[in-house]
Amino acid sequence: MARPSNRSPSPRLLVAALMAALALLSPDRAPAAEAVTCSINELSPCLSAITSSAPPSALCCSKLREQRPCLCGYIRDPNLRPYATSPNVKRVASTCGVAYPTC
């Protein structure tokens, strides 16, 4: 049977544990960002605005803001690039107040 150690925890370990506890208990900490699932299908509410001169709906703008972190991936995809770089997509993004990315 192993004998219990009489060594005390290192000061570094105690400081690290204290910092972690304070970070968890801090009332003003920033909320964790939710991960975005990149799916071009999420932008389907924007289809009519992209394929015509119709203004984007509120749902379209909401989805476009949600998918903003994914736009460079869509632009880099050779299959999606012609659509993702079209003037109508840029118009819809501008109307929705979503900055079109420079990738």
PyMOL commands that set and color helices and strands:
alter all, ss='L'
color gray80, all
select helices_A, chain A and resi 11-25+40-51+58-66+68-76+81-84+87-96
alter helices_A, ss='H'
color red, helices_A
deselect
rebuild
show_as cartoon
